[in-house]
């Protein structure tokens, strides 16, 4: 089910050029934000990119600090954990 905008919400979005606007549930007093879907998608993509860049930078930092494990060691750990024979 996709809820439909009320006329008040539609007018608020027009007045604020697509949002964001805050709406409040008069029963729970919870507040929500209405924003254009395209803007929301762009914001989520930017956030994922920021998180990806931070993870990459953290990995580079670990590498530069010498906090690395060889593939062979990782492979051996995984095989031991899964009860698989070692590569000999």
C-alpha positions, 0 to 999 in steps of 0.5 A: 500500500502506498499512502497518498498525499493530503492536500496540505502535504501537497501544498507544503511540498509545492511551497518548499520546492519538493521538500523536505517538509516535516509532518507529525503523526497526531496520535504518536507525535512521531515526526517524519520527513517528506522529500522528493524520491529522486532527492532521497535516492541521490542522498542515499547514493551519496551516503553509500559513496561516502561510506565506501570511501571511508572504508577504502581509506581505512583499508589503506590506513591499515595497509600503510600501518602494516596491519595486513594478513596474507592470502595464505593465512586467510585461506588457512583460517577459513579452511580450519574454521570450515573443517576443510583440508589445507592446501598442500 
